[in-house]
């Protein structure tokens, strides 16, 4: 890591984990930052993700409209690729890049204060309060962020008018002819599906629906996975590609 950075990670859970149901795309600016810290991180990300693949725009029935080598073009222009990688692999690689003494688990952030010299973060750990003084705090603490609240006050979550379902499955479960090693996307009538296939033998899909095109019914939670699946299939009726990956 950069020799002048004393990085400390505080995690509320008892261990660093998560991300089993999603994928992230690391763009060239992110790769550049990680490469400055430790080139080995980017090398490992490449090994567990995909880069030199095709990105396609398709119609709801899977008919290809256009394609381009997005990551290859980005690497030629910016010197770093776009890497699609499963979030749990990215999280593991980033965690392993830090010495063990820099990762603190079981620490729940309870408040943050700022003064002229930096910031003070209070954590709860085993029913005890621990204070940390630091020049910089990066809060990656979710939709109910303590760090954001300390800066801007209470801000209620804002509904963006869209509901999304996503999953990671084995690539072998899907057989649609439009599926390639790479990404596919289609959007029509307030509905969108985005797919990345071929990352460590897995397929990531994300289906989203605007509330306005479904009379707001997407706002209601499904009572179980069976009902949720039935609803997605209903919203995407006639979309061959979406039906194939969801079923």
C-alpha positions as a Markdown table, in Angstrom:
| # | Residue | x | y | z |
|---|---|---|---|---|
| 1 | Unk | 0.0 | 0.0 | 0.0 |
| 2 | Unk | 1.0 | 3.7 | -0.2 |
| 3 | Unk | 3.7 | 4.2 | 2.5 |
| 4 | Unk | 2.3 | 7.5 | 3.7 |
| 5 | Unk | -1.3 | 6.2 | 4.3 |
| 6 | Unk | -2.3 | 4.6 | 7.6 |
| 7 | Unk | -5.5 | 2.9 | 6.5 |
| 8 | Unk | -7.8 | 1.5 | 9.2 |
| 9 | Unk | -11.0 | -0.3 | 8.4 |
| 10 | Unk | -13.8 | -0.6 | 11.0 |
| 11 | Unk | -16.5 | -3.2 | 10.3 |
| 12 | Unk | -19.7 | -3.6 | 12.3 |
| 13 | Unk | -20.0 | -7.3 | 11.6 |
| 14 | Unk | -17.8 | -9.9 | 13.2 |
| 15 | Unk | -16.0 | -10.6 | 9.9 |
| 16 | Unk | -15.5 | -9.0 | 6.5 |
| 17 | Unk | -18.1 | -10.6 | 4.2 |
| 18 | Unk | -21.1 | -10.0 | 1.9 |
| 19 | Unk | -21.8 | -9.3 | -1.7 |
| 20 | Unk | -22.9 | -12.9 | -2.5 |
| 21 | Unk | -25.7 | -11.7 | -4.8 |
| 22 | Unk | -24.1 | -9.0 | -6.8 |
| 23 | Unk | -21.3 | -7.9 | -9.2 |
| 24 | Unk | -19.5 | -4.7 | -9.5 |
| 25 | Unk | -17.8 | -3.0 | -12.5 |
| 26 | Unk | -14.5 | -1.3 | -11.6 |
| 27 | Unk | -13.9 | 1.5 | -14.1 |
| 28 | Unk | -10.5 | 2.8 | -15.2 |
| 29 | Unk | -10.3 | 5.6 | -12.6 |
| 30 | Unk | -10.8 | 3.0 | -9.9 |
| 31 | Unk | -8.2 | 0.7 | -11.4 |
| 32 | Unk | -5.8 | 3.6 | -11.6 |
| 33 | Unk | -6.3 | 4.4 | -7.9 |
| 34 | Unk | -5.8 | 0.8 | -6.8 |
| 35 | Unk | -2.8 | 0.4 | -9.1 |
| 36 | Unk | -1.1 | 3.4 | -7.4 |
| 37 | Unk | -1.7 | 1.7 | -4.1 |
| 38 | Unk | -0.6 | -1.7 | -5.1 |
| 39 | Unk | -0.4 | -3.0 | -8.7 |
| 40 | Unk | -1.0 | -6.6 | -7.4 |
| 41 | Unk | -4.6 | -5.6 | -6.4 |
| 42 | Unk | -5.4 | -4.8 | -10.1 |
| 43 | Unk | -3.7 | -8.0 | -11.3 |
| 44 | Unk | -5.7 | -10.1 | -8.9 |
| 45 | Unk | -8.9 | -8.3 | -9.9 |
| 46 | Unk | -8.2 | -9.1 | -13.5 |
| 47 | Unk | -7.6 | -12.7 | -12.7 |
| 48 | Unk | -11.0 | -13.1 | -10.9 |
| 49 | Unk | -13.0 | -10.8 | -13.3 |
| 50 | Unk | -13.4 | -10.3 | -17.0 |
| 51 | Unk | -12.1 | -7.4 | -19.1 |
| 52 | Unk | -11.6 | -8.1 | -22.8 |
| 53 | Unk | -15.2 | -9.0 | -23.5 |
| 54 | Unk | -18.1 | -7.7 | -25.7 |
| 55 | Unk | -20.8 | -5.4 | -24.5 |
| 56 | Unk | -24.1 | -5.8 | -26.4 |
| 57 | Unk | -27.4 | -3.9 | -26.6 |
| 58 | Unk | -30.2 | -6.3 | -27.4 |
| 59 | Unk | -34.0 | -6.2 | -27.9 |
| 60 | Unk | -36.4 | -7.8 | -25.3 |
| 61 | Unk | -36.4 | -10.9 | -27.5 |
| 62 | Unk | -32.6 | -11.2 | -27.4 |
| 63 | Unk | -32.1 | -9.9 | -31.0 |
| 64 | Unk | -28.8 | -8.0 | -31.0 |
| 65 | Unk | -28.9 | -4.3 | -31.9 |
| 66 | Unk | -25.3 | -3.4 | -31.5 |
| 67 | Unk | -22.0 | -4.4 | -29.7 |
| 68 | Unk | -18.6 | -2.9 | -28.9 |
| 69 | Unk | -15.5 | -3.9 | -26.9 |
| 70 | Unk | -16.0 | -1.4 | -24.1 |
| 71 | Unk | -13.2 | -2.5 | -21.7 |
| 72 | Unk | -10.6 | -2.8 | -24.5 |
| 73 | Unk | -11.4 | 0.7 | -25.7 |
| 74 | Unk | -11.2 | 2.1 | -22.2 |
| 75 | Unk | -7.8 | 0.5 | -21.6 |
| 76 | Unk | -6.4 | 1.9 | -24.8 |
| 77 | Unk | -7.7 | 5.4 | -23.9 |
| 78 | Unk | -7.1 | 5.5 | -20.2 |
| 79 | Unk | -4.4 | 2.9 | -19.6 |
| 80 | Unk | -6.6 | 0.8 | -17.4 |
| 81 | Unk | -9.5 | -1.5 | -18.2 |
| 82 | Unk | -13.0 | -1.8 | -16.9 |
| 83 | Unk | -13.1 | -5.0 | -14.7 |
| 84 | Unk | -16.4 | -6.8 | -14.0 |
| 85 | Unk | -15.9 | -8.9 | -10.9 |
| 86 | Unk | -18.1 | -10.6 | -8.3 |
| 87 | Unk | -18.4 | -8.3 | -5.3 |
| 88 | Unk | -17.3 | -11.1 | -2.8 |
| 89 | Unk | -14.1 | -11.6 | -4.8 |
| 90 | Unk | -13.4 | -7.9 | -4.9 |
| 91 | Unk | -14.0 | -7.6 | -1.2 |
| 92 | Unk | -11.7 | -10.5 | -0.4 |
| 93 | Unk | -8.9 | -9.1 | -2.6 |
| 94 | Unk | -9.2 | -5.7 | -1.0 |
| 95 | Unk | -9.3 | -7.1 | 2.5 |
| 96 | Unk | -6.2 | -9.3 | 1.9 |
| 97 | Unk | -4.3 | -6.3 | 0.6 |
| 98 | Unk | -4.4 | -4.8 | 4.1 |
| 99 | Unk | -2.3 | -6.1 | 7.1 |
| 100 | Unk | -4.5 | -7.9 | 9.7 |
| 101 | Unk | -3.9 | -5.1 | 12.3 |
| 102 | Unk | -5.6 | -2.6 | 10.0 |
| 103 | Unk | -8.9 | -4.4 | 10.0 |
| 104 | Unk | -11.1 | -4.1 | 13.0 |
| 105 | Unk | -14.3 | -6.2 | 13.1 |
| 106 | Unk | -17.2 | -5.9 | 15.5 |
| 107 | Unk | -16.9 | -2.1 | 15.7 |
| 108 | Unk | -20.2 | -0.2 | 15.2 |
| 109 | Unk | -20.0 | 3.5 | 14.4 |
| 110 | Unk | -22.3 | 5.4 | 16.8 |
| 111 | Unk | -21.3 | 9.0 | 16.1 |
| 112 | Unk | -18.7 | 11.3 | 14.4 |
| 113 | Unk | -17.5 | 14.7 | 15.4 |
| 114 | Unk | -15.3 | 17.2 | 13.5 |
| 115 | Unk | -12.9 | 19.8 | 14.8 |
| 116 | Unk | -10.1 | 21.9 | 13.3 |
| 117 | Unk | -7.6 | 19.0 | 13.6 |
| 118 | Unk | -9.7 | 16.3 | 11.9 |
| 119 | Unk | -12.5 | 14.0 | 13.1 |
| 120 | Unk | -13.3 | 11.8 | 16.0 |
| 121 | Unk | -15.2 | 8.6 | 15.4 |
| 122 | Unk | -16.8 | 6.8 | 18.3 |
| 123 | Unk | -17.3 | 3.0 | 18.0 |
| 124 | Unk | -19.1 | 0.5 | 20.1 |
| 125 | Unk | -17.3 | -2.8 | 20.6 |
| 126 | Unk | -18.3 | -5.4 | 23.2 |
| 127 | Unk | -20.4 | -2.9 | 25.0 |
| 128 | Unk | -17.4 | -0.5 | 25.3 |
| 129 | Unk | -17.0 | 2.8 | 23.5 |
| 130 | Unk | -13.7 | 3.4 | 21.6 |
| 131 | Unk | -12.7 | 6.7 | 20.1 |
| 132 | Unk | -10.5 | 7.2 | 17.1 |
| 133 | Unk | -8.9 | 10.5 | 16.0 |
| 134 | Unk | -8.2 | 10.7 | 12.3 |
| 135 | Unk | -7.7 | 13.4 | 9.6 |
| 136 | Unk | -10.1 | 11.7 | 7.2 |
| 137 | Unk | -13.2 | 9.5 | 7.6 |
| 138 | Unk | -14.7 | 7.6 | 4.7 |
| 139 | Unk | -18.2 | 6.4 | 5.6 |
| 140 | Unk | -19.4 | 3.4 | 3.6 |
| 141 | Unk | -22.0 | 2.6 | 6.1 |
| 142 | Unk | -25.2 | 2.2 | 4.1 |
| 143 | Unk | -28.5 | 3.9 | 3.5 |
| 144 | Unk | -28.8 | 5.0 | 7.2 |
| 145 | Unk | -25.2 | 6.3 | 7.3 |
| 146 | Unk | -24.0 | 7.7 | 10.6 |
| 147 | Unk | -21.2 | 9.6 | 8.9 |
| 148 | Unk | -23.6 | 11.3 | 6.4 |
| 149 | Unk | -26.0 | 12.2 | 9.3 |
| 150 | Unk | -23.1 | 13.8 | 11.2 |
| 151 | Unk | -22.4 | 16.0 | 8.2 |
| 152 | Unk | -25.8 | 16.9 | 6.9 |
| 153 | Unk | -28.3 | 15.9 | 9.6 |
| 154 | Unk | -31.2 | 13.4 | 9.2 |
| 155 | Unk | -32.0 | 12.8 | 5.6 |
| 156 | Unk | -34.8 | 10.3 | 4.9 |
| 157 | Unk | -34.1 | 7.7 | 2.0 |
| 158 | Unk | -35.4 | 9.0 | -1.3 |
| 159 | Unk | -37.4 | 6.6 | -3.5 |
| 160 | Unk | -36.0 | 6.8 | -7.1 |
| 161 | Unk | -39.2 | 5.4 | -8.5 |
| 162 | Unk | -37.6 | 2.1 | -9.6 |
| 163 | Unk | -37.5 | -1.4 | -8.1 |
| 164 | Unk | -34.7 | -3.8 | -8.9 |
| 165 | Unk | -34.2 | -7.5 | -8.4 |
| 166 | Unk | -30.8 | -9.1 | -8.9 |
| 167 | Unk | -29.1 | -12.4 | -8.5 |
| 168 | Unk | -26.0 | -14.5 | -9.3 |
| 169 | Unk | -26.5 | -17.9 | -10.8 |
| 170 | Unk | -24.5 | -20.6 | -12.6 |
| 171 | Unk | -24.0 | -19.7 | -16.3 |
| 172 | Unk | -24.8 | -23.3 | -17.2 |
| 173 | Unk | -28.4 | -22.8 | -16.1 |
| 174 | Unk | -29.2 | -20.4 | -19.0 |
| 175 | Unk | -29.2 | -21.3 | -22.7 |
| 176 | Unk | -30.5 | -18.3 | -24.5 |
| 177 | Unk | -28.7 | -17.8 | -27.8 |
| 178 | Unk | -28.1 | -14.1 | -27.1 |
| 179 | Unk | -25.9 | -14.9 | -24.0 |
| 180 | Unk | -22.2 | -14.2 | -24.5 |
| 181 | Unk | -19.2 | -13.9 | -22.3 |
| 182 | Unk | -19.6 | -10.2 | -21.5 |
| 183 | Unk | -22.5 | -7.9 | -20.8 |
| 184 | Unk | -25.9 | -7.4 | -22.3 |
| 185 | Unk | -28.5 | -4.8 | -21.7 |
| 186 | Unk | -32.0 | -3.9 | -22.9 |
| 187 | Unk | -34.5 | -1.3 | -22.0 |
| 188 | Unk | -38.1 | -0.8 | -23.1 |
| 189 | Unk | -41.3 | 0.6 | -21.7 |
| 190 | Unk | -39.9 | 1.4 | -18.2 |
| 191 | Unk | -38.3 | -2.1 | -17.9 |
| 192 | Unk | -34.6 | -2.8 | -18.0 |
| 193 | Unk | -32.5 | -6.0 | -17.8 |
| 194 | Unk | -28.7 | -6.0 | -17.4 |
| 195 | Unk | -26.6 | -9.2 | -17.6 |
| 196 | Unk | -22.9 | -9.9 | -17.1 |
| 197 | Unk | -22.0 | -13.5 | -18.0 |
| 198 | Unk | -18.9 | -15.5 | -17.7 |
| 199 | Unk | -17.3 | -14.3 | -14.5 |
| 200 | Unk | -15.9 | -17.3 | -12.7 |
| 201 | Unk | -18.6 | -19.5 | -14.4 |
| 202 | Unk | -21.4 | -17.2 | -13.0 |
| 203 | Unk | -24.1 | -15.1 | -14.5 |
| 204 | Unk | -25.2 | -11.9 | -12.9 |
| 205 | Unk | -28.6 | -10.4 | -13.8 |
| 206 | Unk | -30.5 | -7.4 | -12.6 |
| 207 | Unk | -34.1 | -6.6 | -13.6 |
| 208 | Unk | -35.6 | -3.2 | -12.8 |
| 209 | Unk | -39.1 | -1.8 | -13.3 |
| 210 | Unk | -40.3 | 1.8 | -13.0 |
| 211 | Unk | -43.2 | 2.2 | -10.6 |
| 212 | Unk | -45.2 | 4.3 | -13.0 |
| 213 | Unk | -45.4 | 1.5 | -15.6 |
| 214 | Unk | -46.9 | -1.0 | -13.1 |
| 215 | Unk | -49.4 | 1.1 | -11.2 |
| 216 | Unk | -47.0 | 1.3 | -8.3 |
| 217 | Unk | -47.3 | -2.4 | -7.5 |
| 218 | Unk | -43.5 | -2.8 | -7.5 |
| 219 | Unk | -43.4 | -0.9 | -4.1 |
| 220 | Unk | -45.1 | -3.9 | -2.3 |
| 221 | Unk | -42.7 | -6.6 | -1.0 |
| 222 | Unk | -43.3 | -10.2 | -2.1 |
| 223 | Unk | -44.1 | -12.5 | 0.8 |
| 224 | Unk | -41.7 | -15.2 | -0.4 |
| 225 | Unk | -39.3 | -16.0 | -3.2 |
| 226 | Unk | -41.9 | -17.9 | -5.2 |
| 227 | Unk | -44.2 | -14.9 | -5.3 |
| 228 | Unk | -41.3 | -12.6 | -6.2 |
| 229 | Unk | -40.3 | -14.8 | -9.1 |
| 230 | Unk | -43.9 | -14.9 | -10.4 |
| 231 | Unk | -44.1 | -11.1 | -10.2 |
| 232 | Unk | -40.8 | -10.6 | -12.2 |
| 233 | Unk | -42.0 | -13.1 | -14.8 |
| 234 | Unk | -45.3 | -11.1 | -15.1 |
| 235 | Unk | -43.5 | -7.8 | -15.4 |
| 236 | Unk | -41.2 | -9.1 | -18.1 |
| 237 | Unk | -43.8 | -11.2 | -20.0 |
| 238 | Unk | -42.7 | -11.6 | -23.6 |
| 239 | Unk | -39.0 | -10.8 | -22.9 |
| 240 | Unk | -37.3 | -14.0 | -23.9 |
| 241 | Unk | -34.0 | -13.2 | -22.4 |
| 242 | Unk | -35.3 | -12.0 | -19.0 |
| 243 | Unk | -37.6 | -15.1 | -18.8 |
| 244 | Unk | -34.6 | -17.4 | -19.5 |
| 245 | Unk | -32.3 | -16.0 | -16.8 |
| 246 | Unk | -35.0 | -15.6 | -14.1 |
| 247 | Unk | -36.5 | -19.1 | -14.6 |
